[in-house]
Amino acid sequence: MSNNHLINSNLNQHLFKNIFNTLIHKDQWETIIEIFTLGIVDINIKDDRGRNSLFWAIHKNKTDIIKKLISLNINTKEVSPNLSAMNYAVYQDNVKVIKCLKNCGLNLNEIDDINSTPLIYAVLYNKLNSINYLIENGANLNHEDFLGNSAFSLAHDLKIKFLIEKFRNLEIQDK
């Protein structure tokens, strides 16, 4: 009996993943939201590469869907292996999505497994739109990751003149 239950459970999980993948790639967002709302499928279901529906909503710039998914308590800390929703939006350099995530209650200064923040990643990957938005909205310039890097120190180490000047101007304003 337990072997049959295990087989059925694995088949159901495989079937749900196939349905999830199909709905995502056909942009059937209302159906996706409905099956999550009704509890038919776990809201944190992931595709074969470990990406959840919030990853895809961010990828496809669907801010209305992002809001709905967050209101349904989707996992925002890992939308893809080792990648949070905020960090993925920074990687995409999508200020519209970063603003949406912030308005949904996500922290612009969230810290990941290596004690890094979205601003540190934005500086590392030279995501200028994200850098500007994060700074204008109070991101911590001096927070250090586990290697001792901060957005401020990285700008100097990477010799990003635009950021060095921007950080200098911020220091002058703070005094």
C-alpha positions in Angstrom: 0.0 0.0 0.0 2.8 2.5 0.9 4.6 1.7 -2.4 1.5 2.6 -4.3 1.1 5.8 -2.4 4.7 6.7 -3.1 4.3 6.0 -6.8 1.1 8.0 -7.0 2.7 10.9 -5.1 5.7 11.0 -7.5 3.4 10.8 -10.5 1.3 13.6 -9.1 4.4 15.7 -8.5 5.7 15.1 -12.0 2.2 15.9 -13.5 2.0 19.1 -11.5 5.4 20.2 -12.6 4.5 19.6 -16.3 1.2 21.5 -15.8 3.2 24.3 -14.1 5.8 24.5 -16.9 3.1 24.6 -19.6 1.1 27.3 -17.8 4.2 29.4 -17.2 5.4 29.2 -20.8 2.0 30.0 -22.2 1.6 33.0 -19.9 -1.5 31.6 -18.3 -1.0 33.7 -15.1 -4.6 33.9 -14.0 -4.9 30.1 -14.1 -1.6 29.8 -12.2 -2.9 32.2 -9.5 -6.2 30.3 -9.3 -4.6 26.9 -8.8 -2.3 28.4 -6.0 -5.3 30.2 -4.4 -7.3 27.0 -4.4 -4.4 25.0 -3.0 -4.4 22.6 -5.9 -0.7 23.0 -6.3 1.9 24.2 -3.7 2.6 27.9 -4.5 6.4 27.2 -4.1 6.4 24.5 -6.9 9.5 24.8 -9.0 10.4 23.9 -12.6 13.1 21.4 -13.4 15.8 24.1 -13.0 14.6 25.1 -9.5 12.7 28.3 -10.5 9.4 29.2 -8.9 6.6 31.2 -10.4 7.9 34.4 -8.8 11.1 34.0 -10.8 9.1 33.8 -14.0 6.9 36.8 -13.0 10.0 38.8 -12.4 11.6 37.5 -15.6 8.5 38.5 -17.6 8.1 41.9 -15.8 4.6 41.0 -14.5 4.3 43.3 -11.5 0.6 42.6 -11.0 1.3 38.9 -10.8 4.3 39.6 -8.5 2.0 41.4 -6.1 -0.5 38.5 -6.1 2.2 35.8 -5.6 3.7 37.7 -2.6 0.2 38.2 -1.1 -0.2 34.4 -1.3 3.1 34.0 0.6 5.3 32.6 -2.1 9.0 32.1 -1.1 10.8 35.3 -1.9 14.1 34.2 -0.5 14.8 31.6 -3.2 13.1 32.1 -6.6 15.9 30.2 -8.2 18.7 28.2 -6.6 20.7 30.6 -4.4 18.9 33.7 -5.8 16.3 35.8 -4.0 13.6 37.8 -5.7 15.3 41.1 -4.9 18.6 39.9 -6.2 17.1 38.5 -9.4 15.4 41.9 -10.0 18.8 43.6 -9.5 20.4 41.1 -11.9 17.7 42.0 -14.4 18.4 45.7 -13.6 14.7 46.2 -13.5 13.8 49.1 -11.3 10.1 48.7 -12.0 10.2 45.2 -10.4 12.6 46.3 -7.6 10.1 49.1 -6.7 7.2 46.6 -6.8 9.1 44.2 -4.5 9.9 47.0 -2.1 6.2 48.1 -2.1 5.2 44.5 -1.3 7.4 44.7 1.8 10.7 43.2 0.7 13.8 44.7 2.2 16.2 46.6 0.0 18.9 45.7 2.4 18.2 42.0 2.7 21.1 39.9 3.4 21.8 36.5 1.7 23.8 33.5 2.7 27.1 35.3 2.2 26.0 38.4 4.0 25.7 40.3 0.7 23.0 42.9 -0.2 21.3 43.7 -3.4 23.4 46.9 -3.6 26.6 44.9 -3.4 25.4 42.7 -6.3 24.3 45.8 -8.3 27.8 47.3 -7.9 29.6 44.0 -8.7 27.6 43.5 -11.9 27.5 47.3 -12.8 23.7 47.5 -12.8 23.4 51.3 -12.9 19.6 51.6 -12.9 19.4 49.3 -9.8 22.3 51.1 -8.1 20.6 54.5 -8.5 17.3 53.2 -7.3 18.7 51.4 -4.3 20.8 54.3 -3.2 17.9 56.8 -3.6 15.8 54.5 -1.5 18.1 54.1 1.4 20.3 51.1 0.6 23.2 50.7 3.0 26.4 51.7 1.2 28.7 50.5 4.0 27.3 47.0 4.8 30.0 44.4 4.4 29.7 40.9 3.1 31.6 38.0 4.6 34.7 39.0 2.7 34.6 42.6 4.0 33.3 44.1 0.7 30.8 46.9 0.8 29.2 48.7 -2.2 31.4 51.7 -1.3 34.7 49.7 -1.2 33.8 47.7 -4.3 33.3 50.9 -6.3 36.8 51.9 -5.3 38.3 48.5 -5.9 36.7 48.2 -9.3 37.6 51.8 -10.1 34.0 52.7 -11.1 34.5 56.4 -11.4 30.7 57.2 -11.7 30.0 55.4 -8.4 33.0 56.8 -6.5 31.8 60.3 -7.4 28.2 59.5 -6.5 29.3 58.0 -3.1 31.5 61.1 -2.5 28.5 63.4 -3.1 26.4 61.3 -0.7 29.1 61.6 2.0 29.2 65.4 1.6 25.3 65.5 1.8 25.4 63.4 5.0 27.8 65.8 6.7 
